[in-house]
Every structure is written in C-alpha cells, then in structure tokens.
Amino acid sequence: MFIQTETTPNPATLKFLPGRDVAGEGALHDFPDAGAAARSPLAAAIFEAGPVARVFFGADFVAVTKAEGEWQHLKPAILGAIMEHFQFGRPLIGAAAPEGEAAGFGQTAAGDEDVVEQILELLETRVRPAVAQDGGDIVYRGFDSASGTVYLNMRGACSGCPSSSATLKGGIEKMLKHYVPEVRTVEAV
C-alpha cells in the first residue's frame, strides 16, 4: 500500500492520501484531541503515534496536526498506523456516539430559510471543495439575521492554521457578502 503525503497551508498539518476512501463522500470526522479519538480506532492509533494535536478524516484523506516536533520523526509512525488500519480492514468509527453539533448556533429564524439556503449552496459548491484540497473543512453552524452574522466551524487543517483568519475574512466573508446581501460578517466558532 502506498500512502501519499501533501503539505497544507498550515505548517503543523500534513495530509495523508491512502489512495482509497477514508470517511467516504460527505462524511467528515474531526478529532480535536485524544479523548475524542476514542470512538475511532484509526484516530486513536494516530494519537498514540506521537505528539499529535488533531486528526481529521475527509472523503479520501487523513489530515494530522502535530503538537510539537519535526515531521521527519512523526511521519513514519503515522504512516504505519494508517497502513495497518487499512490492511486489517478495521472500521473507521466504532460504536460510540456520533459527533455533536456546536451548541447555540444551529437555529434558523422564521423567514431566514432562503438566506440560509443561499449560504449553504455557496459553502457547498465554492468553499468546501477548495478547503478540502488543503486538508480541511468548513461547517455551517448558523446565521443571525439581526446582526447579519454567519457562524462557521473550521476543521481539519483549517483549524489553527495561520492563514485561516485571512481565508475566513478575505475570502469566504467577501464572497458571501457579495452574493447574499443579508450577510454582514462571518465568525469562526
């Protein structure tokens, strides 16, 4: 089995491409710490490989954010964990409860359905494919029509990336404001 690696805009994150489905189309899993990884045998094995801060599964990749150290020391252990997982056909996610949604941001006020639909369409067709190429994901969490604020959750390589605030404000916010006049600002949650 050959696993490719790619750098991401976040220097602390590497993207591992095993050449097969990881989470599958539309299914994404974010493990912000070793405790959250208990529900995934692969995520748990990656956290055990060394000083890992975060693991993210995309459709066909695994993004790993290191806590410290050099990639040259950590990368072989992560490659071994991924290779072993797929060679033995282990499940990606165990029987534990699924990831919870961020509290307090998912409510859509009556009359905002059309605005939210426009926001979701733009995120799905223009934003998510671009950030997935860099090993990350952006998830819609809500829209406050009173302030015009869209709440987004940055995951994977995007979480903690030095350029994520520039992407959020300079790219995503600008695009949403252009196409959806009701949007005034975008905030990360």
C-alpha positions in Angstrom: 0.0 0.0 0.0 1.3 3.4 -1.0 0.3 6.5 1.0 1.0 9.9 -0.5 1.5 12.9 1.7 0.9 16.6 0.9 1.7 19.7 2.8 -1.1 22.1 3.7 -1.1 25.9 4.3 -1.0 25.0 8.0 2.7 24.1 8.6 1.7 22.0 11.6 -0.7 19.8 9.4 0.1 17.1 6.8 -2.5 15.5 4.6 -2.2 11.7 4.1 -3.8 10.2 1.0 -4.1 6.4 1.2 -5.5 6.0 -2.3 -8.9 4.8 -1.1 -12.0 6.1 0.6 -11.4 7.2 4.2 -14.6 8.7 5.5 -16.4 8.5 2.2 -18.2 11.2 0.2 -19.9 13.7 2.5 -18.8 12.1 5.8 -16.2 14.1 7.7 -14.9 13.4 11.2 -12.9 15.8 13.4 -11.0 14.6 16.5 -9.6 17.7 18.3 -7.9 15.6 21.0 -7.1 12.1 22.0 -10.2 11.8 24.2 -12.5 12.4 21.2 -10.5 9.9 19.2 -11.6 7.0 21.4 -14.5 6.4 19.0 -12.2 5.7 16.1 -9.6 3.0 16.0 -7.6 4.9 13.4 -7.7 8.2 15.1 -6.7 6.6 18.4 -3.8 4.9 16.7 -2.6 8.1 15.2 -2.7 10.0 18.5 -0.7 7.1 20.0 2.0 7.5 17.3 3.4 10.6 18.9 2.7 14.3 19.8 -0.5 14.7 17.7 -2.8 17.7 18.4 -5.7 16.9 16.0 -6.9 14.3 13.4 -9.4 14.9 10.7 -10.9 12.4 8.2 -12.0 13.7 4.8 -13.6 11.7 2.0 -10.2 10.3 0.8 -7.6 11.7 3.2 -6.4 11.9 6.8 -5.2 15.3 8.0 -2.9 15.2 11.0 -1.8 18.2 13.0 1.3 17.8 15.1 1.6 19.2 18.6 5.3 19.6 18.5 8.5 18.3 17.0 9.6 17.6 13.4 7.5 15.8 10.8 10.6 13.6 9.9 10.3 11.9 13.3 6.5 11.7 13.5 5.5 10.9 9.9 6.8 7.3 9.8 4.7 6.3 12.8 1.6 7.9 11.4 2.1 6.2 8.0 2.4 2.9 9.8 -0.8 3.4 11.8 -2.7 4.3 8.6 -1.3 1.4 6.7 -2.0 -1.1 9.4 -5.6 0.2 9.8 -6.4 -0.3 6.1 -4.5 -3.6 5.7 -6.5 -5.2 8.6 -9.8 -3.7 7.4 -10.7 -2.1 10.7 -13.7 0.2 11.0 -13.1 3.9 10.8 -15.7 4.7 13.5 -16.6 2.4 16.4 -20.0 2.2 18.1 -19.6 5.3 20.2 -22.0 8.3 19.8 -21.6 10.5 16.7 -20.0 13.9 16.8 -22.2 16.6 18.4 -23.1 19.9 16.9 -21.8 23.1 18.3 -24.4 24.4 20.8 -26.3 27.6 20.2 -25.6 28.3 16.5 -27.9 26.0 14.5 -31.1 27.9 14.9 -32.7 29.4 11.8 -35.3 32.2 12.4 -38.6 32.1 10.6 -38.2 33.9 7.3 -34.4 33.2 7.0 -34.7 29.9 5.2 -34.0 31.4 1.8 -30.9 33.3 3.0 -29.6 30.1 4.8 -30.2 28.1 1.6 -28.1 30.6 -0.4 -25.3 30.5 2.2 -25.3 26.7 2.3 -25.2 26.4 -1.5 -22.2 28.8 -1.8 -20.4 27.0 1.0 -21.1 23.5 -0.5 -20.2 24.4 -4.1 -17.4 27.0 -3.8 -15.8 26.9 -0.3 -15.8 23.3 0.9 -14.1 21.8 -2.2 -11.3 24.4 -2.0 -10.5 23.9 1.6 -10.8 20.1 1.3 -7.8 20.3 -1.1 -5.8 21.8 1.7 -6.9 19.1 4.2 -9.6 21.0 6.0 -13.3 21.6 6.1 -15.7 24.4 7.0 -19.0 23.6 8.5 -22.0 25.9 8.7 -23.2 26.5 12.3 -25.9 29.2 11.9 -27.0 32.6 10.8 -28.1 35.5 13.0 -30.3 37.7 10.8 -30.3 40.6 13.3 -26.6 41.1 13.1 -26.1 39.5 9.6 -23.5 37.1 11.1 -22.8 33.7 9.6 -21.2 31.3 12.1 -18.7 28.7 10.7 -16.6 26.0 12.2 -13.2 25.4 10.7 -12.0 21.8 11.0 -9.0 19.7 10.0 -6.0 21.6 8.6 -8.1 24.8 8.7 -8.4 24.7 12.5 -5.5 26.6 13.9 -4.0 27.4 10.5 -2.1 30.8 10.5 -3.9 31.8 7.2 -7.4 30.6 8.3 -8.5 34.1 9.5 -7.4 35.5 6.2 -9.4 32.8 4.3 -12.4 33.4 6.6 -12.5 37.2 6.3 -10.8 37.9 3.0 -12.3 35.0 1.0 -15.4 33.5 2.5 -16.8 36.6 4.1 -16.2 38.7 1.0 -17.9 36.1 -1.3 -20.9 35.6 1.0 -21.4 39.4 1.3 -21.2 39.7 -2.5 -23.8 37.0 -3.3 -26.0 37.3 -0.1 -26.6 40.9 0.8 -28.1 40.0 4.2 -24.6 38.7 5.3 -22.5 41.4 7.0 -19.8 39.4 8.7 -18.5 35.8 9.2 -17.3 34.5 12.5 -15.5 31.3 13.4 -16.9 29.2 16.3 
